[in-house]
């Protein structure tokens, strides 16, 4: 899951070396939170106009997680 999120983000940004992902411990309901960190100048590219790209990233990640019977959330920091 983490590799997929990194691959998606690296395809969008100008500085792929600035992309990192951290994960939190699963919450009480089993949800795993992934924190996507990108360079300051690439933040707009990952979020997109009115958050459309961020929403698309979250949708893809949730679809993959559903196939693996996982609950996830993606936060962009």
N, C-alpha and C positions, 0 to 999 in steps of 0.2 A: 504494500500500500504506500509506504513512504517513498519507494523508488518511483512509483507512478506519479505521485504529486511533484517530485523533483523534476521528472521528465517533462511534465506539463508546464511547469513554471520556467524551466530553462529554455523551452521553445518560445516563450513570450518575451523574455527580457533581453536587454543589450549586454548585461554583465552576468553571464551564467555562473561565474565563480562566486557571486554574492548570494546565491540561492542556498538556503539551509532549511531543514525541517526538523522540528523537535516534537516529541510526543509526551503527553501527560499520562499518568497512570489511569487505568479505566475508572470511571465514576461509579457510583453505586448502582446505576442502571445499566452498566456495561459499556457506556459510550466512551470511545477513545477520542481525545482531542488532538488534532495535528495542528501545529503552529508553523505557518509558512513565513519565512523571513527572506526579504529581498532587499537589494540596495535601494537607497532613498530615491534615486532617480528613476528606478523601474517600478515604483509603487503604482503609478498611474496605469502602466501597461498591464499589470496583473489585476487591478481592480476594474478597469475599463469604464466606458461611459455609463453612468448611472448604475455601476456595479454589475454590468451584464457578464463580463468575463469571469469575475469572482463567482457569480451565481452558476455559471456554466462549469467551472472547476468543481464547485461543491456538488453539483448534480452528477457529474461523472464519477467523482469519488464515492458518493452515496450509492450509485448503481453498482459499482464494483464491490463495495462493502456488503450490499444486499445479497449478492451472489455467494458471498462467503459467510453469510449469517452474522455480520458484525454491525455495530452501530458506531458511526463516526461523525465527527464535526471538524470542519476546517476553518481555522482562524488565520487571517492574513495580518501579520505584524510588520 
